[in-house]
Amino acid sequence: MRSYTRVFVGQLLLATVCCSAGLFFLFVGYDAWSDAFGWGWPVLVFASGLVITVVIPVAATAAARQMFPGSPAGTASRAGVPRTRTTPS
């Protein structure tokens, strides 16, 4: 049986490959920022790379929760109130 950790790591690797442009933008923006090309486009490239890089774990978590049939520990209840399942009528 699959574990949530295995599914999450697989989705994290997939999201990293799919969003690898964000890492590239981070490096290009950082390199251009230090080379005195001005601050306009290096900041824009760096910021877009940062946003894409932040999306990687968010996308991996969302995809893993969709794919995993069970609920991982700690997400079953919030603030001590158990979740209830509602079925459409």
N, C-alpha and C positions, 0 to 999 in steps of 0.2 A: 504494500500500500504506500502511496506517496505521502510524504510529509509536507507540511506547509513551508518549512524551511527550504526543502529541495525545489518546490514550485517557485518560491520567491527568488531564490538564487538564479534559477533558469530565466525567469522573467527579468531579473535585474541585468543579466548578461545580454539578453535580447534587446532590452531598452538601451543599454550602453552602446551596442553596435548600431542600433537604429538612430540614436541621437549623438553619434560620434562627431557630427558637425559642431555641436556645442563645445566640445572639448577643443576642437581645432580653432574655433572662434576665440575661446579664452586665450589660447597661446598666441594667436596672431594679434589680438588686441593688446595683450600685455607687452609683447615685443615691440609693437608700433608705438605704444605709449611711452616707452623708455627711449625711443629713438628721436624724439623731438620733431615729429611730423605735425605737431599741433595736437589739440586735445579733442577735436570734434569727432572724427570718424573712429579713432581708437576706442573712445569711450562707448560709442554706439556698438561697435563690434564686440567689445568686452562685455557690455551689459546683455547683449543678445546671447552671447555664449554662456553667461551666468544663468540666464533664465532657462535656456535649453538644458543646461547641466542640472539645475534644480528639478526639472521635470522628470529626469531619469528615475529617481527612487519613487516619486509620486506615481508615475505610470506603472512601475513594477509592482508596487503595493496594490494598486487598483486591479491590475490584471491577475495577480496571484489570488486575491480575494474572490474574483469572479470564477477562476478555474478550480479553486479548492472547494471540495464539497462540504467540508466541516468548517467550524468556526474556530480560529486559533484562540489560545488562552488569552484572557484579558479583554476580548471584544464582545463577550456574551452579555455583559451587563455594564451599565454606566452608572456610577454613583450609587451602587447597591440596588438598583432597580432592574430586575430581570426583563429582558426583552420578550415581547409576546409576538407570536406569529399571527398575522392577519391573512385570511384567505379571501380572495374576491368572491363576492356572491353572485 
